[in-house]
Amino acid sequence: MLKGLLVLLLFQGIGEASSHYSGLPIPGPVIGMILLFIYLQLSSRELSTGLGDAAHFMIRWLSLMFVPACVGFFFLTKIPANQWLAVTGVIIISTLVTMIITALLMKYLMAKPKLSKPKAEQ
């Protein structure tokens, strides 16, 4: 699992450096995630168990990662009263768009035929 965490941190670091030095308005972790995805797609090896274990560990504790965002929201009390409607609308719309895109992507990926294993492994 430690090797998997190091791989994730490596790609995040590469993404941060790419974002910083290129001046792109894309967060470094997003660039790192895209690079990791490309690497995994081009790699002839299957997903290593260390990377899978690290991902499952992080997903298990995903709810804790939302705590800072929720706490930060409580400090928005200084927003003028006429902006609360806009903030609430953005939260609702972005949540709905995320759920719809996730559902469509899941439907698309589940409809794809699964690749069969080579005969040597069967």
Phi, psi and omega in degrees: 000326180297321178297320178295318177297321178295322177296315179298316179294324178298312181291326175295319178297318177297319178296318178298316179296318179298317180295317183292312186279336179272339181077012178294144179276033180249133180299145181303316179299329178291317177298317178299321179294320178294318178296320177297319178299314179297317179300316181292328178287324182274341182287138180278346180276156174284168180301126181293150182294328179296318179291320177296317178296319179295318179296316179295323178297316182290323179294323180299327182254020184299324182298329178292336181287344178273348182301312180300323179293319179293320178294320179297328180296328180291340179274006178272018183293344181273003176290133179302151184301331182282356181255351181297325179296318179295317180297314180296318179298318179296318179297314182293313181296316181294325177295314180296316179298318179298316180295319180293314180296319178297317179296317179294319178296318179296318178299317180295313183290327179285337180279342180291139177292142180281145178283137178274156180284151175300153184298334181292332181270346184280000000 
